Amino acid sequence: MSVAKKEYKRITVKSLVEMKQTGEKISMLTAYDYSMAKIVDAANVDVILVGDSASNVIAGHETTLPITLDQMIYHASSVVRAASRALVVVDIPFGSYQSDSKEALRSAIRIMKESGAHAVKVEGGVEIKESVKRILQAGIPVMGHLGLTPQSIYKFGTYTVRAKEEEEAQKLKEDARFLEKLGCFAIVLEKIPAKLAQEVAESVSIPIIGIGAGGGVDGQVLVVHDLLGMTHEFNPRFLRRYMNLYEDMGNAISQYVDDVKSRDFPNMDESY
């Protein structure tokens, strides 16, 4: 069933709640630099996530853990300069908020002041309540993240689907309601059973955005490099590739090399 879409000049946290209320699905993609963010924003994506996944797709690390707060602020600043419509949300990186609520607040303030972003995202539920409370009390919007939480990958030991067992599923439901009660404006659910994700979305009034969580939630998020097929070794079930840029870009660059070697480039029209 199609839903009439409201035209938004600038997406805010209030806009996302309105979308949930009217049944309009929320689109969310990552971006880490000005050029990509400019394209994503112009395509009317609702939320741009400056994800700590930059650690993987930009820096080549195995996990999200190595990226620093300074690096996240650098990426976020580049994205904010490009985004004229989308809400820009920034991951607070591992080690910058979990154990000390005062440090969490300092990290969030730095992100907001130095990058110009609109909100921050944190991973976890009741165990990070003091950090979430402090950030919210400072007037900074917070997006939660439950299910598979990549910053805790060494605790899980695997990237397989989370919350398949009743005990973990129940905790996830409780954490979602807890984050809503604290004041989070939205929650990402990553790689959990679709039925559970839908139950969570129906049990809270804030938007639930899924990645590998089925279609019964309020919106979807993907890593833009995966969507465009710039990565080629990452093939989870939830990923739909809309292009194959890995191959297309490789072919274009190979053609450039051949043209330089053969003296075809530059030709007379491409010279001054």
Backbone as numpy.savetxt, mean C-alpha at the origin, in Angstrom:
# Nx Ny Nz CAx CAy CAz Cx Cy Cz
-23.18 -5.50 -9.84 -24.03 -4.31 -9.84 -23.15 -3.06 -9.84
-23.38 -2.18 -10.81 -22.59 -0.96 -10.87 -23.13 0.05 -9.86
-22.21 0.88 -9.35 -22.57 1.89 -8.36 -22.21 3.26 -8.91
-23.13 4.21 -8.79 -22.85 5.57 -9.23 -21.69 6.15 -8.42
-20.68 6.65 -9.12 -19.49 7.15 -8.45 -19.57 8.65 -8.26
-19.23 9.10 -7.07 -19.14 10.54 -6.79 -17.79 11.03 -7.29
-17.78 12.21 -7.87 -16.53 12.77 -8.35 -15.81 13.49 -7.21
-14.59 13.09 -6.94 -13.81 13.71 -5.88 -12.61 14.45 -6.49
-12.46 15.72 -6.15 -11.27 16.45 -6.59 -10.05 16.02 -5.78
-10.28 15.72 -4.52 -9.20 15.25 -3.64 -9.79 14.21 -2.70
-9.17 13.05 -2.67 -9.63 11.98 -1.78 -9.11 12.24 -0.37
-10.02 12.11 0.60 -9.65 12.24 2.00 -10.08 10.98 2.74
-9.74 10.89 4.01 -10.18 9.73 4.79 -11.71 9.70 4.86
-12.33 10.87 4.86 -13.79 10.96 4.87 -14.36 10.41 3.55
-13.68 10.67 2.45 -14.12 10.16 1.15 -14.20 8.64 1.15
-13.21 8.00 1.76 -13.17 6.54 1.78 -14.33 5.96 2.57
-14.67 6.59 3.68 -15.82 6.14 4.47 -17.10 6.30 3.66
-17.22 7.41 2.93 -18.38 7.62 2.07 -18.49 6.54 1.01
-17.34 6.16 0.44 -17.34 5.11 -0.59 -17.85 3.79 -0.02
-17.42 3.47 1.18 -17.92 2.24 1.82 -19.43 2.32 2.02
-19.89 3.47 2.47 -21.32 3.63 2.75 -22.18 3.52 1.48
-21.65 3.99 0.36 -22.41 3.97 -0.89 -22.15 2.71 -1.71
-21.19 1.89 -1.27 -20.89 0.66 -2.00 -19.91 0.81 -3.13
-19.27 1.99 -3.24 -18.26 2.19 -4.28 -16.93 1.58 -3.82
-16.36 0.71 -4.65 -15.10 0.05 -4.28 -13.94 1.05 -4.33
-12.98 0.85 -3.45 -11.81 1.74 -3.30 -10.62 1.12 -4.03
-9.98 1.91 -4.87 -8.78 1.44 -5.57 -7.54 2.00 -4.89
-6.55 1.14 -4.70 -5.32 1.55 -4.00 -4.13 0.86 -4.67
-3.09 1.62 -4.95 -1.86 1.08 -5.54 -0.66 1.69 -4.85
0.45 0.99 -4.91 1.70 1.54 -4.39 2.33 2.47 -5.43
3.16 3.37 -4.95 4.08 4.14 -5.79 5.20 4.60 -4.89
6.38 4.76 -5.47 7.55 5.09 -4.66 8.36 6.26 -5.23
7.95 6.77 -6.41 8.69 7.85 -7.04 7.74 8.79 -7.76
8.24 9.94 -8.13 7.41 11.00 -8.73 6.78 10.55 -10.05
7.58 9.98 -10.94 7.09 9.65 -12.28 5.97 8.62 -12.23
6.15 7.56 -11.44 5.12 6.53 -11.33 3.89 7.08 -10.62
4.09 7.84 -9.57 2.96 8.40 -8.84 2.13 9.34 -9.71
2.79 10.07 -10.60 2.09 10.98 -11.51 1.13 10.19 -12.41
1.58 9.03 -12.90 0.76 8.18 -13.75 -0.39 7.57 -12.96
-0.07 7.06 -11.78 -1.08 6.41 -10.94 -2.16 7.42 -10.55
-1.76 8.61 -10.16 -2.71 9.63 -9.73 -3.60 10.06 -10.89
-3.02 10.22 -12.08 -3.78 10.65 -13.25 -4.81 9.61 -13.67
-4.59 8.35 -13.29 -5.52 7.27 -13.62 -6.67 7.18 -12.62
-6.72 8.14 -11.69 -7.81 8.23 -10.70 -7.80 7.10 -9.67
-6.64 6.59 -9.34 -6.53 5.69 -8.20 -6.85 6.48 -6.94
-7.62 5.89 -6.05 -8.10 6.61 -4.87 -7.02 6.82 -3.81
-6.23 5.79 -3.57 -5.22 5.83 -2.51 -3.88 5.38 -3.09
-2.85 6.17 -2.86 -1.49 5.74 -3.18 -0.79 5.37 -1.89
-0.32 4.14 -1.83 0.42 3.67 -0.67 1.91 3.73 -0.96
2.62 4.54 -0.20 4.07 4.51 -0.25 4.48 3.39 0.69
4.56 2.20 0.13 4.73 1.01 0.95 6.17 0.71 1.29
6.35 0.03 2.43 7.71 -0.42 2.74 8.13 -1.55 1.81
7.21 -1.96 0.91 7.56 -2.88 -0.17 8.61 -2.27 -1.10
8.86 -0.98 -0.98 9.99 -0.36 -1.69 11.28 -1.08 -1.35
11.35 -1.62 -0.15 12.52 -2.39 0.27 12.77 -3.56 -0.68
11.67 -4.17 -1.16 11.78 -5.30 -2.09 11.95 -4.84 -3.53
10.97 -4.08 -4.02 10.91 -3.81 -5.46 11.85 -2.71 -5.91
12.23 -1.80 -5.03 13.14 -0.72 -5.40 14.57 -1.03 -5.00
14.75 -1.51 -3.76 16.10 -1.73 -3.24 16.59 -3.16 -3.40
15.69 -4.11 -3.70 16.11 -5.48 -3.93 16.33 -6.32 -2.70
15.83 -5.87 -1.53 15.98 -6.68 -0.32 14.99 -7.84 -0.33
15.30 -8.87 0.42 14.44 -10.04 0.50 13.16 -9.75 1.27
13.23 -8.86 2.27 12.07 -8.52 3.10 11.89 -7.01 3.15
10.83 -6.58 3.85 10.57 -5.14 4.03 11.36 -4.56 5.21
12.01 -5.39 5.97 12.62 -4.95 7.23 13.76 -3.94 7.09
14.62 -4.03 6.07 15.79 -3.13 6.05 15.50 -1.66 5.78
14.36 -1.33 5.16 14.15 0.07 4.77 14.04 0.96 6.01
14.61 2.15 5.93 14.69 3.05 7.08 13.61 4.13 7.01
13.44 4.82 8.11 12.48 5.92 8.17 12.90 7.03 7.21
14.18 7.36 7.17 14.66 8.39 6.24 14.36 8.02 4.79
14.55 6.76 4.46 14.28 6.31 3.09 12.79 6.38 2.77
11.94 6.00 3.73 10.50 6.08 3.51 10.06 7.54 3.30
10.65 8.45 4.05 10.31 9.87 3.90 10.75 10.37 2.52
11.91 9.93 2.07 12.38 10.31 0.73 11.40 9.86 -0.36
11.00 8.58 -0.30 10.05 8.07 -1.28 8.71 8.79 -1.19
8.23 8.99 0.04 6.94 9.64 0.24 6.95 11.07 -0.28
8.02 11.80 -0.07 8.12 13.18 -0.55 7.99 13.23 -2.07
8.61 12.28 -2.75 8.55 12.24 -4.21 7.13 11.98 -4.68
6.43 11.08 -3.98 5.06 10.72 -4.36 4.10 11.88 -4.10
4.23 12.51 -2.96 3.34 13.62 -2.59 3.41 14.74 -3.63
4.60 15.01 -4.14 4.74 16.07 -5.14 3.99 15.75 -6.43
3.71 14.48 -6.66 3.04 14.07 -7.90 1.53 13.94 -7.75
1.05 13.73 -6.54 -0.35 13.37 -6.33 -1.22 14.61 -6.11
-2.15 14.84 -7.02 -3.07 15.98 -6.86 -4.47 15.52 -6.46
-4.77 14.21 -6.61 -6.11 13.71 -6.26 -6.07 12.64 -5.18
-5.15 11.71 -5.28 -5.15 10.54 -4.39 -4.76 10.89 -2.96
-5.30 10.11 -2.03 -4.86 10.15 -0.64 -3.53 9.40 -0.56
-2.52 10.02 0.01 -1.19 9.39 0.11 -0.98 8.86 1.52
-0.81 7.53 1.61 -0.60 6.85 2.89 0.80 6.27 2.90
1.50 6.41 4.02 2.90 5.98 4.10 3.08 4.93 5.19
3.73 3.83 4.85 4.07 2.83 5.86 5.11 3.38 6.83
4.86 3.24 8.11 5.93 3.48 9.09 6.78 2.20 9.11
8.08 2.30 8.86 8.87 1.09 8.68 9.14 0.33 9.98
9.54 -0.91 9.80 9.85 -1.80 10.91 10.83 -1.14 11.89
10.55 -1.28 13.17 11.44 -0.76 14.21 11.22 0.69 14.57
10.24 1.33 13.90 10.02 2.76 14.13 8.76 3.06 14.92
8.07 2.00 15.39 6.82 2.26 16.13 6.41 1.13 17.07
6.96 -0.09 16.91 6.41 -1.24 17.62 6.61 -1.21 19.13
7.81 -0.90 19.58 8.13 -1.11 20.99 7.98 0.13 21.87
7.93 1.31 21.26 7.95 2.55 22.03 6.94 3.51 21.40
5.87 3.81 22.13 4.82 4.67 21.58 5.32 6.09 21.32
6.29 6.55 22.12 6.84 7.89 21.90 7.64 7.93 20.59
8.39 6.85 20.35 9.12 6.76 19.08 8.15 6.66 17.91
7.05 5.95 18.10 6.02 5.82 17.07 5.49 7.20 16.69
5.20 8.01 17.69 4.69 9.35 17.43 5.73 10.20 16.71
6.99 10.12 17.16 8.05 10.88 16.49 8.18 10.46 15.03
8.09 9.16 14.78 8.20 8.66 13.40 7.06 9.17 12.54
5.84 9.10 13.07 4.67 9.54 12.32 4.74 11.05 12.05
5.16 11.82 13.04 5.27 13.27 12.87 6.30 13.60 11.79
7.43 12.89 11.81 8.46 13.14 10.79 7.92 12.86 9.39
7.20 11.76 9.25 6.63 11.42 7.94 5.69 12.52 7.47
4.80 12.95 8.34 3.80 13.95 7.96 4.45 15.31 7.66
5.38 15.75 8.52 6.00 17.06 8.36 6.97 17.10 7.18
7.78 16.07 7.03 8.86 16.11 6.05 8.45 15.64 4.66
7.37 14.86 4.57 6.94 14.39 3.25 5.68 15.06 2.76
4.85 15.55 3.68 3.58 16.13 3.29 2.49 15.10 3.05
2.72 13.87 3.49 1.74 12.79 3.31 0.47 13.07 4.10
-0.57 12.26 3.83 -1.88 12.50 4.43 -2.21 11.53 5.56
-1.50 10.41 5.65 -1.79 9.40 6.67 -0.63 8.42 6.74
-0.63 7.61 7.81 0.40 6.59 7.97 -0.29 5.23 8.12
0.49 4.17 7.88 -0.02 2.81 8.04 0.91 2.01 8.95
0.30 1.21 9.82 1.06 0.37 10.74 0.52 -1.05 10.70
1.37 -2.02 11.04 0.98 -3.42 11.05 0.76 -3.90 12.48
-0.35 -4.61 12.69 -0.60 -5.19 14.01 -1.92 -4.73 14.61
-2.30 -5.43 15.70 -3.55 -5.13 16.38 -3.35 -4.61 17.78
-3.94 -5.31 18.75 -3.94 -4.84 20.13 -2.53 -4.66 20.69
-1.57 -5.42 20.15 -0.20 -5.34 20.68 0.47 -4.00 20.39
-0.03 -3.22 19.44 0.56 -1.91 19.16 -0.41 -0.77 19.53
-1.32 -1.06 20.45 -2.37 -0.08 20.76 -1.83 1.25 21.26
-0.79 1.24 22.10 -0.27 2.49 22.64 0.32 3.35 21.54
1.00 2.73 20.60 1.56 3.48 19.47 0.46 4.10 18.63
-0.57 3.31 18.31 -1.68 3.81 17.50 -2.39 4.95 18.23
-2.63 4.80 19.52 -3.33 5.83 20.29 -2.55 7.15 20.28
-1.25 7.09 20.49 -0.45 8.31 20.51 -0.48 9.03 19.17
-0.37 8.25 18.09 -0.37 8.86 16.76 -1.72 9.51 16.48
-2.79 8.80 16.80 -4.13 9.34 16.57 -4.40 10.58 17.42
-3.91 10.56 18.65 -4.11 11.71 19.54 -3.42 12.97 19.01
-2.40 12.77 18.18 -1.71 13.91 17.57 -2.42 14.41 16.32
-3.55 13.78 15.98 -4.32 14.21 14.82 -3.86 13.62 13.51
-3.07 12.56 13.58 -2.55 11.92 12.36 -3.42 10.71 12.02
-4.01 10.66 10.83 -4.83 9.51 10.44 -3.99 8.23 10.33
-4.55 7.13 10.81 -3.84 5.85 10.82 -4.64 4.79 10.09
-3.98 4.10 9.18 -4.53 2.91 8.52 -3.90 1.69 9.16
-4.72 0.70 9.51 -4.20 -0.53 10.09 -3.85 -1.56 9.03
-3.23 -2.66 9.46 -2.85 -3.74 8.54 -2.82 -5.03 9.34
-3.70 -5.98 8.97 -3.81 -7.25 9.66 -3.71 -8.41 8.67
-3.61 -9.62 9.23 -3.46 -10.81 8.40 -1.99 -11.13 8.23
-1.56 -11.31 6.99 -0.13 -11.45 6.73 0.51 -10.09 6.88
1.37 -9.95 7.86 2.04 -8.67 8.10 3.53 -8.86 7.80
3.98 -8.36 6.63 5.35 -8.64 6.18 6.45 -8.23 7.15
6.20 -7.22 7.99 7.24 -6.83 8.95 7.46 -7.90 10.01
6.52 -8.84 10.13 6.65 -9.94 11.10 6.98 -11.26 10.41
7.57 -11.21 9.23 7.76 -12.43 8.44 8.64 -13.46 9.15
9.61 -13.01 9.93 10.47 -13.98 10.60 9.75 -14.66 11.76
8.71 -14.00 12.27 7.87 -14.63 13.29 7.01 -15.71 12.66
6.43 -15.40 11.48 5.58 -16.38 10.79 6.42 -17.46 10.11
7.54 -17.03 9.52 8.42 -17.98 8.83 7.97 -18.34 7.43
6.84 -17.77 6.97 6.32 -18.11 5.65 5.35 -17.04 5.20
5.15 -16.95 3.88 4.20 -16.00 3.32 2.86 -16.66 2.97
2.57 -17.80 3.57 1.32 -18.50 3.27 0.12 -17.78 3.89
-1.07 -18.20 3.48 -2.32 -17.58 3.94 -2.42 -17.63 5.46
-2.84 -16.49 6.05 -2.98 -16.38 7.50 -4.45 -16.60 7.90
-4.65 -16.83 9.19 -5.98 -16.88 9.83 -6.89 -17.97 9.26
-6.32 -19.09 8.86 -7.14 -20.22 8.40 -7.70 -20.99 9.60
-6.99 -20.94 10.71 -7.45 -21.62 11.93 -8.36 -20.69 12.73
-9.29 -21.27 13.46 -10.32 -20.50 14.16 -9.74 -19.51 15.17
-8.72 -19.93 15.91 -8.16 -19.06 16.94 -7.56 -17.79 16.34
-6.79 -17.96 15.28 -6.17 -16.79 14.63 -7.23 -15.94 13.94
-8.24 -16.59 13.35 -9.32 -15.85 12.69 -10.09 -15.00 13.70
-10.34 -15.55 14.86 -11.05 -14.83 15.90 -10.26 -13.62 16.38
-8.94 -13.81 16.55 -8.09 -12.69 16.97 -8.09 -11.59 15.91
-8.07 -11.98 14.64 -8.06 -10.99 13.58 -9.35 -10.16 13.62
-10.48 -10.82 13.82 -11.75 -10.10 13.93 -11.73 -9.13 15.09
-11.22 -9.60 16.22 -11.15 -8.74 17.41 -10.21 -7.57 17.19
-9.08 -7.82 16.54 -8.13 -6.75 16.26 -8.73 -5.70 15.33
-9.50 -6.15 14.34 -10.13 -5.21 13.41 -11.10 -4.30 14.14
-11.93 -4.89 14.99 -12.89 -4.08 15.76 -12.15 -3.15 16.73
-11.03 -3.64 17.28 -10.24 -2.83 18.21 -9.64 -1.63 17.49
-9.07 -1.84 16.30 -8.48 -0.74 15.54 -9.54 0.28 15.15
-10.73 -0.21 14.80 -11.83 0.71 14.49 -12.18 1.54 15.72
-12.27 0.89 16.87 -12.62 1.59 18.11 -11.57 2.63 18.48
-10.30 2.32 18.25 -9.23 3.27 18.54 -9.36 4.52 17.68
-9.82 4.33 16.43 -9.99 5.48 15.54 -9.30 5.36 14.20
-8.79 4.17 13.85 -8.19 3.98 12.52 -9.26 4.23 11.45
-8.85 4.83 10.32 -9.83 5.18 9.29 -10.03 4.07 8.26
-9.15 3.08 8.25 -9.26 1.96 7.31 -8.28 0.87 7.75
-8.47 -0.34 7.21 -7.59 -1.46 7.53 -7.31 -2.24 6.25
-6.04 -2.59 6.04 -5.65 -3.52 4.98 -5.67 -4.93 5.56
-6.29 -5.85 4.85 -6.25 -7.27 5.20 -5.46 -8.00 4.11
-4.38 -8.63 4.51 -3.51 -9.28 3.52 -3.53 -10.80 3.65
-3.80 -11.43 2.54 -3.67 -12.88 2.36 -4.37 -13.68 3.46
-5.68 -13.50 3.53 -6.51 -14.27 4.46 -7.69 -14.84 3.68
-8.39 -15.84 4.20 -9.53 -16.42 3.49 -10.58 -15.37 3.14
-11.14 -15.46 1.93 -12.10 -14.47 1.45 -13.33 -14.37 2.35
-13.80 -15.50 2.85 -14.98 -15.50 3.71 -14.73 -14.71 4.98
-13.57 -14.91 5.59 -13.22 -14.18 6.80 -13.10 -12.69 6.52
-12.46 -12.33 5.40 -12.29 -10.92 5.06 -13.64 -10.23 4.88
-14.59 -10.92 4.25 -15.92 -10.35 4.07 -16.63 -10.17 5.41
-16.47 -11.14 6.30 -17.06 -11.03 7.63 -16.52 -9.81 8.36
-15.22 -9.59 8.25 -14.61 -8.42 8.90 -15.16 -7.14 8.29
-15.22 -7.08 6.96 -15.71 -5.87 6.28 -17.14 -5.54 6.69
-17.94 -6.57 6.91 -19.34 -6.37 7.28 -19.52 -6.04 8.76
-18.47 -6.29 9.55 -18.58 -6.09 11.00 -18.09 -4.73 11.47
-17.44 -3.98 10.58 -16.91 -2.66 10.96 -17.44 -1.60 10.01
-17.40 -0.36 10.46 -17.92 0.74 9.64 -16.84 1.42 8.83
-15.57 1.07 9.07 -14.46 1.68 8.32 -14.12 0.79 7.12
-13.53 1.36 6.07 -13.21 0.58 4.88 -12.16 -0.50 5.15
-12.42 -1.67 4.55 -11.47 -2.78 4.59 -10.93 -2.97 3.18
-9.62 -2.86 3.03 -8.97 -2.97 1.72 -8.16 -4.26 1.69
-8.40 -5.07 0.69 -7.80 -6.39 0.66 -6.67 -6.52 -0.35
-5.77 -7.43 -0.03 -4.77 -7.91 -0.99 -4.66 -9.41 -0.75
-5.19 -10.17 -1.68 -5.30 -11.60 -1.46 -6.35 -11.93 -0.42
-7.43 -11.16 -0.38 -8.49 -11.35 0.62 -9.87 -11.41 -0.03
-9.91 -11.72 -1.31 -11.19 -11.88 -1.99 -11.87 -10.58 -2.35
-13.08 -10.70 -2.92 -13.79 -9.54 -3.42 -14.86 -8.99 -2.50
-15.02 -9.59 -1.31 -16.08 -9.16 -0.40 -15.69 -8.02 0.50
-14.57 -7.38 0.22 -14.11 -6.25 1.03 -14.43 -4.94 0.30
-14.01 -3.81 0.87 -14.41 -2.51 0.34 -13.48 -1.95 -0.72
-12.33 -2.56 -0.90 -11.39 -2.09 -1.91 -10.24 -3.06 -2.08
-9.37 -2.76 -3.03 -8.24 -3.64 -3.33 -6.96 -2.82 -3.43
-5.84 -3.47 -3.07 -4.53 -2.86 -3.23 -3.58 -3.86 -3.87
-2.73 -3.37 -4.76 -1.66 -4.17 -5.35 -0.40 -3.32 -5.41
0.73 -3.99 -5.53 2.00 -3.32 -5.79 2.03 -2.99 -7.29
2.24 -1.73 -7.63 2.12 -1.30 -9.01 3.10 -2.03 -9.93
4.29 -2.35 -9.44 5.27 -3.07 -10.27 4.78 -4.48 -10.61
4.00 -5.06 -9.71 3.42 -6.38 -9.99 2.30 -6.27 -11.01
1.41 -5.30 -10.82 0.28 -5.09 -11.72 0.76 -4.85 -13.15
1.85 -4.10 -13.31 2.35 -3.76 -14.64 3.26 -4.83 -15.22
3.54 -5.88 -14.45 4.40 -6.94 -14.95 5.87 -6.55 -15.04
6.28 -5.58 -14.23 7.70 -5.24 -14.18 8.48 -6.27 -13.38
7.81 -6.88 -12.41 8.37 -8.04 -11.72 7.86 -9.28 -12.44
8.65 -10.34 -12.45 8.22 -11.53 -13.17 8.39 -12.83 -12.39
9.04 -12.76 -11.24 9.26 -13.98 -10.45 8.22 -14.14 -9.33
7.44 -13.10 -9.08 6.45 -13.10 -8.01 5.09 -13.44 -8.61
4.55 -14.61 -8.27 3.32 -15.07 -8.91 2.28 -15.61 -7.92
1.83 -14.80 -6.96 0.79 -15.27 -6.05 -0.56 -15.37 -6.76
-1.45 -16.14 -6.22 -2.77 -16.34 -6.82 -3.54 -15.03 -6.96
-3.38 -14.12 -5.99 -4.19 -12.90 -5.99 -3.76 -11.87 -7.03
-2.60 -12.06 -7.66 -2.06 -11.03 -8.55 -2.63 -11.16 -9.96
-3.22 -10.09 -10.46 -3.60 -10.01 -11.87 -2.65 -9.04 -12.55
-1.90 -9.53 -13.55 -0.98 -8.67 -14.29 -1.74 -8.05 -15.47
-1.71 -6.73 -15.55 -2.41 -6.03 -16.61 -1.50 -5.72 -17.80
-0.19 -5.88 -17.60 0.78 -5.70 -18.68 1.94 -6.66 -18.43
2.84 -6.73 -19.42 4.06 -7.51 -19.26 5.24 -6.60 -19.57
5.42 -5.59 -18.71 6.45 -4.59 -18.95 7.86 -5.16 -18.82
8.04 -6.22 -18.07 9.37 -6.83 -17.95 9.88 -7.22 -19.34
9.00 -7.87 -20.11 9.38 -8.30 -21.46 9.42 -7.12 -22.42
8.41 -6.25 -22.36 8.34 -5.12 -23.30 9.51 -4.16 -23.10
9.84 -3.87 -21.85 10.96 -2.96 -21.58 12.28 -3.60 -21.97
12.41 -4.88 -21.71 13.63 -5.58 -22.10 13.84 -5.56 -23.60
12.74 -5.77 -24.34 12.82 -5.75 -25.81 13.21 -4.36 -26.31
12.61 -3.32 -25.72 12.91 -1.95 -26.13 14.37 -1.59 -25.87
14.86 -1.98 -24.72 16.26 -1.67 -24.37 17.22 -2.45 -25.26
16.89 -3.70 -25.54 17.73 -4.50 -26.45 17.77 -3.88 -27.84
16.61 -3.36 -28.30 16.56 -2.71 -29.61 17.41 -1.45 -29.62
17.38 -0.70 -28.52 18.23 0.49 -28.39 19.70 0.12 -28.49
20.11 -0.92 -27.80 21.51 -1.36 -27.84 21.90 -1.72 -29.28
21.01 -2.48 -29.95 21.29 -2.87 -31.34 21.41 -1.65 -32.24
20.53 -0.66 -32.04 20.55 0.53 -32.88 21.81 1.35 -32.66
22.28 1.43 -31.43 23.54 2.14 -31.15 24.70 1.41 -31.79
24.76 0.08 -31.62 25.87 -0.71 -32.17 25.91 -0.65 -33.69
24.73 -0.60 -34.31 24.66 -0.61 -35.78 24.74 0.79 -36.37
24.88 1.80 -35.50 24.94 3.20 -35.91 23.61 3.72 -36.48
22.53 3.01 -36.23 21.20 3.46 -36.67 20.68 4.60 -35.81
21.12 4.64 -34.56 20.73 5.70 -33.63 21.97 6.44 -33.18
21.94 7.78 -33.25 20.87 8.63 -33.77 21.01 8.80 -35.28
19.88 9.01 -35.96 19.91 9.31 -37.39 19.95 10.82 -37.61
19.84 11.26 -38.84 19.97 12.69 -39.15 18.85 13.50 -38.49
17.64 12.95 -38.46 16.51 13.67 -37.86 16.63 13.79 -36.35
17.46 12.96 -35.75 17.63 12.96 -34.29 18.92 13.68 -33.89
19.51 14.40 -34.85 20.75 15.13 -34.58 20.53 16.62 -34.83
21.36 17.45 -34.20 21.26 18.90 -34.35 22.29 19.39 -35.37
